[in-house]
Amino acid sequence: MKTPAFRPEEPTTANRPGRLTTLRTALRLMRVEKSLCATFFAFLGAWLVAPPSALCSLPVLTAATSVGCITAFGFVINDFCDLKVDSIGKAYRPLPAGHVSTRAAERLAWSLAAAGLALGLVLGPLPGAIAGGAVALSVLYSYRLKNTLLLGNASVALLVAAVLVFGAVVAGGPTPPVWIAAAVTASYIVAQEALFTLEDEAEDRAAGLTTTATLLGNERTARLVRALLMLFAAVALAPWLIGYAGAAYAAALTAVALAPTAVLWWWLRAPVQRYRVARAARLSRLVWLTSFLPLALLK
């Protein structure tokens, strides 16, 4: 892979960091807390199709580890590709701050990809194919799809939703609750990713990137995000409305997802204000975590 034109100073022998500092930098690059959260989607997929005891089985643990590696790979390769734009708006990150070289970041990324793919292949042809597809789509997103109208947002949504299916595949095979949970997840993530482009609009425009927000502008992007949030609410409520999910699902969904989503929708009203967008982005990350509860109740 070609390295970005902008690259921080390579660490010399004199200023090379110690092992503990190197480990901390690597964990920051990998967004280890987010990568660990992603593994819970693999466990959720397994939970929806198998007994609770299956969550501790070797195949499910292997699948979760594969997901963690591939998710971390996605974050590192994305930072590698985003070095120029991060140097403008997020100079505190390890690469633009010069805490790690582009060469070391690239080596870490592909090592994580290889580990995640190998673990997927150990689980069988279908899990291996899903893992390979996730690696390929992560690369495509970072190098191409991120700079598009909605396609990059949709690709991230597909990657996250696919983790549920991946966990279900190794635990016995996808069932209707898994596909429903995947649809609900994808509908939320695509809205969230569009919101993130709105949050980063100024930095992305300064770096010359083409994203949903730089193409549409702040006001139209905000309207799009609000429409996508309404779509998410409709998709999430559908299982209860058709009688597939019970009252516990509807109550949990309302408390931890729909009510906060209504707040997001209100904060993104016109005129769009930067501080409200930043607040909405933070709240959207919390909703992503709390959404585990209603999805687990689809079982």
N, C-alpha and C positions, 0 to 999 in steps of 0.2 A: 504494500500500500504506500502511496505517496504521503510524505509528511507535509503538514501545513507550511505555508510560506513564513508565517510568523512563528518563531520558536524561542523559548527562554534560554538564557545562558546555561550551558551544560555544567553540572557541578564538577569542580576540580577536586583533586585529592585533598587539598587543604580545607575546602569547605564542605566536603562530603558529609552528609548527616549520619548520625549513629543508627544502629539497627532499630531501636525503639521509635525514633523519629521517622525512619523509613516505613515502618509498619503502620504508624499512625497516618502517614501520608497516603499509603496504599489503601487503607480503610476509608479514608475520606474520598479518594478517587472512586472507589467501588460503591460509595453511598451505602455502607454496610447495613445501616439501619433500614433502608428502603429495600435492599436486597433480601434481608431477613423477612421483612413484611411480605414480600412477594412469595416466599416459600410457604406462607400460610395459605395462599390460594391453592397450592398443590395439596396441602392437607385438607382444605375445604372440599376440593373435588373428590378426594378419597372418602371423606366423611359422608358425602351425599350418596355414595353408592355402596358402602361397605360398613361392617360393624366397627364400633370405636376401636376395638383391638387392632384393626388393620392399620391404624395410624402409626403404630410402632413397628410395623412390618418392614423388612429390609427393602422391598421394592418401593414402598412409599417414601421411606427415608432417603433412598437413593434418588428418587424423582425430585424430592424437595431440594436436595443438595445440587442436583443438576440445574434446577430453576434458579437457585441462589447464584450459581456460577455464571449462568447465561445472563441473568439480570445485571449482575455486577459488570460483566463484559459490556453490556449495552451502555451503562453509565460511563465506563472508562473510554470506550471508543467514541462516544458522543462528545466527551470533553476533549478528546484528541482532535476531533474534527471542528470543534467550536472554539479552538484556542483564540482565534482572532476576535470573535465577538465577545468571549468571556474577558479578554484583556480590556475591553471597553466598559462593560457593565458589571462584571463579576471578577475583578482582579484579585480577590481574596482566595479564589480557588487554587488548588495546588499547581496546576500547569502554568497559568499566567503569572502566578506569584513566584515562579521559578523554584518551587520546592521539589520538583521532579522534572526530569528531562522528557521530551517527547519520545525519545527512543525507549526509555524505561516504561513510560505509560503504554506505548504500543506493545511492548513485550508482555506486560501484565495483561493487557486486553486479550491478546491472542492465546495466552496461557489459560485464562479463564474460559474462553470460548472452547478450547480443546478439551479442558476438563469437563465442562458441561455437556459437550457433545459425546465424549467417551462414556460418561455416566448414562446418558440417554440410550446409547447403543447397547450398553450392557443389559438394559431392561428389555430389549427386543427390537425388531424392525420398526414397528409403528411408533413406539416412544422415541426411537432413534431418529425417525423421520421428522417427528414433531420438534425435537431438539434441534435438528439441522435446519428446519424451516425457521425456527426462532432466531438462530444465529444469523441466517441469511437475511431475514427481515430486519434485524437490528442493524446490520451493516448497511442495508439499503436505506433504512430510515436516516442514519447518521450522515451518509454520503449524498443522498438524493432526495428522499421523500420529505425530509424535514422542511425543505425549502419549497413547499407546495401549498396550494389551497386545500386544506382539510385532509389530503391524502396522508400526510405525516401524522396528523392527529388520529386518523382512523387506524393507521398501522400500529400505533401504540396501544389503542383500544383492543385491537385484535391480539396483540402479544399478551396483554394482561388476561383477557378472556380465555386464551388458549391454555394458560396455566391450569385453570379449573379442569379443562378437558384432559390435559396431561395427567393430572393427579387421578382423575377418574379412570383413565385408560389402564394405569398400572394397578388399580385397586379392583378391577373387575369389568370395566367398560362403562361408557357414558350412559346415563339414564335421563328421562325428561327433566328432573330437577336440575341436573348439571347444565343442560342446554338452556334452561330458563335462567339459571344463575349467570351463565356466560353472556346471555343477551342483556340482562340487567346491568352487568358489569361493563360490557362494551358501550352501552348507551351512556353510562355515566362518564367513563374515561374519555370518550371523544369530546364531551362537553368540557371536561376538566382540561384536557390538552389544548383546546381552543382558547380557554381562559388563560392558560399559561402563556400563549403567544401574545395575548392582550397585555399581560403583565410585563412581558419582555419587549414590547413593541418598540420603544425608544432605542434600546440598545441594538436590537436586530436591524432597525432601519439605519442606524449610524454605521453598522458593519456591512450594510448593503445586502442583507439577507432578504429572501422572499418567503414570508410566512403568511398564515391566514390573516393576522392582524396588520402586517405591512401592506398586504394586498387590498384588504377591505377598509382599513382605517379603524379607528377606535370605536366610533359610534356603531357602524355596521357590524363589527365583530362582536360588540356587546349584545346587539340584538340577536345575532346568530347564537351566541352562547345561551342567552335566555330561551331561545326556541329549542335548543338542544336539551336544556335542563327540563323543559316541559315534556319533551319526548321521553327523557329518562323517567320522569314521574309516571307517564302513561305506561311505559314498558314495565316498570317496577310494580305498578298497581294491577296490571293485567292478570297475574296468577290468582290474586284474591278475587278480582271481579268475576272471573270465570269459574270460581269455586275450586280451583286447584290448590290454593294455599288457604290456611285457616286464619282465625282472628289474631293469633299470636304473631304470625308473620306481618299482618297489616298493622298491628299496634307497634311492633318493633321498627318496622319500616318507617312509619310516620314519625316516631320519636327520634330516631338516629339518622334518618336520611331525608325524608320529605320535608320536615320542618326546617332543618338547616338549608336544604335546597331552596326553599321559599325565601329565606334570608339572602342567599346568594342572588337569587333572581331580583330581589328588591335593590340590593347594593349595586347592581349593574344597570340600573335605570339611567336614562338620559337626564342631565348631561353626564358623560362618563368622567369620573374623577379618579386620579391615580391612587390616592390613598384607599378608596373603596375597592378598587381592583386588587390591590395588594392584600387587603383584608379578606376579600372573597377568595383569593388564591390560598391563603392560609386555612380558611375554614374548609375549603374543598378537600384539602389533604386530610383533615380530621374526618370528614364524611367518608372518605375512601377507607379509613380504618374501621369506623363504626359500622359500615355496611356489611361487615362480616356476620354480624348477629342475625339480621333478617334472612340473609342468604342461607345461613346454617339451618334456619327453621323451615326451609323448603323440604327438608328430609321427611 
